[in-house]
């Protein structure tokens, strides 16, 4: 199944990844291709999901105590996909397209969201960034709310990049900490596998890998999209172009990291970890430097490191580019309330700004 025509915007990943999302959507999601191109999905969305963590922790007992969960959770239509860094949308005239989305989806859903639109992204062209601004402007004129999204981490991979040079740029304390964690590499075996490898014909192997993914999912701060076993099976068995780095210790798998290469970028997508062994082996840091070294050796120009753990990624040299959502809210009262409170849902924007403006300590 195809996600539509090739005139798509904001696409950092291979189209086959979006195809797999439509064929095997996350658990309890439904997904479909849009006629103009791109895809959409429907899911139960908790309005409190992206609140600032401390505020969310304080509100959670009250929500449960007074049975408010059903009032803050709604079946929502999202234009985009949870497997792409940005919403992959068609190159069409913004105003008429937005009206079509409202006419098609808002009668049956309180919320329609175009998720993860770029905000002057250095990963995209000027034409794409201009179209994103035009889409946001058209949406605001039609009553959509603009809400800040999450911060996407990326690292430019310069031709002269080296691990030693990066470590030398860090403060003495940070350099000592990184070197200590990287010493764990001496006890690890790192293998590179590719989608379609014969080993992935084993259902038992894929099930064990899926369980390592679930271990990471369960300890994550946000629990929105839980990938299906069918989705992971598709990525590993079919010729999707996925590259998988496997980290083993004494022939025991401690973790795997699934990535894609697309248009000169290494896109870090999914990881599975065996706890507590992976934590003891500092796999997060080991895999980061492995990916940077691998991208450099392949002549790639960017490592795209995803949405989570911005504080840690900032210490590892990441830069950040913000996203934003367009949200159409059918009930007028709810629209007024959320418009006044939307700053509570923009925690990543404040965090990314702070991280970008904090200079790295020098030794």
HELIX and SHEET records of a PDB file:
HELIX    1   1 UNK A   15  UNK A   23  1                                   9    
HELIX    2   2 UNK A   53  UNK A   65  1                                  13    
HELIX    3   3 UNK A   69  UNK A   72  1                                   4    
HELIX    4   4 UNK A   94  UNK A  105  1                                  12    
HELIX    5   5 UNK A  126  UNK A  141  1                                  16    
HELIX    6   6 UNK A  163  UNK A  169  1                                   7    
HELIX    7   7 UNK A  172  UNK A  182  1                                  11    
HELIX    8   8 UNK A  183  UNK A  187  5                                   5    
HELIX    9   9 UNK A  198  UNK A  201  5                                   4    
HELIX   10  10 UNK A  203  UNK A  218  1                                  16    
HELIX   11  11 UNK A  229  UNK A  237  1                                   9    
HELIX   12  12 UNK A  277  UNK A  280  1                                   4    
HELIX   13  13 UNK A  283  UNK A  297  1                                  15    
HELIX   14  14 UNK A  310  UNK A  315  1                                   6    
HELIX   15  15 UNK A  332  UNK A  341  1                                  10    
HELIX   16  16 UNK A  342  UNK A  345  5                                   4    
HELIX   17  17 UNK A  347  UNK A  356  1                                  10    
SHEET    1   A 2 UNK A   8  UNK A   9  0                                        
SHEET    2   A 2 UNK A  89  UNK A  90 -1                                        
SHEET    1   B11 UNK A  30  UNK A  33  0                                        
SHEET    2   B11 UNK A  39  UNK A  46 -1                                        
SHEET    3   B11 UNK A  73  UNK A  79 -1                                        
SHEET    4   B11 UNK A 111  UNK A 118  1                                        
SHEET    5   B11 UNK A 319  UNK A 329 -1                                        
SHEET    6   B11 UNK A 145  UNK A 156 -1                                        
SHEET    7   B11 UNK A 302  UNK A 306 -1                                        
SHEET    8   B11 UNK A 265  UNK A 273  1                                        
SHEET    9   B11 UNK A 252  UNK A 262 -1                                        
SHEET   10   B11 UNK A 243  UNK A 249 -1                                        
SHEET   11   B11 UNK A 189  UNK A 194 -1                                        
END                                                                             
